[in-house]
Amino acid sequence: LEVASMVKLMTTLLTLEKLERNEWTLDTKLMTSEYAASMEGSQAFLDAGCEYTVDELLKSIIMASANDSCVVIAENMSGSEQNFVNLMNEKAEQLGMTNTLYANSTGLPATTQYSCAKDIAHILAEVSKHEIYHKYSTIWMDKLVHKSGRETELVNTNRLIRYYPGCDCGKTGFTDEAGYCLSASASK
């Protein structure tokens, strides 16, 4: 089935792995294209033509499910979102996610995009191995300050972080096509 923004777990994993290989740092600045800034749904309201750090983009993706930030990551990592989708599908195959196919970096509706509960649990476990992921996944509220001084409030879409003791990470998603989606982890 479609899994909405839980697709962003793969976008996040590829970004974390690029950081691990020292190809980017959290301070690396990435340019926002007009296309990325035009994304609908959940967003960080990035300014086209402006640079944002990988730190800011990752935080907005993990906490606030920012579609615009996903596309900035995708375009800067692979040259285009479609090239990035190819990387996403290659990684899914490497991980043995046999019931997953990606069509975009965001989880916005696409009839050719799907996954299953087993594959989502697997990708969440992979992402959870990265310490930096937990740096962002456990924050309830924060803000993104744009170069103009404008601020975007970031609220974690995973309400379990605030209301379920021990919840340390997860990803939510919603589209009309996918319905309400959730993957989460807790330690007690």
Salt bridges, closest charged atoms under 4 A:
GLU17 OE2 - LYS91 NZ 2.89
GLU20 OE2 - HIS130 ND1 3.08
GLU23 OE1 - LYS18 NZ 2.99
GLU23 OE2 - ARG21 NE 2.91
ASP47 OD1 - ARG150 NH2 2.71
ASP55 OD1 - LYS135 NZ 3.42
GLU126 OE2 - LYS129 NZ 2.97
ASP142 OD2 - LYS59 NZ 3.00
GLU151 OE2 - LYS143 NZ 3.49
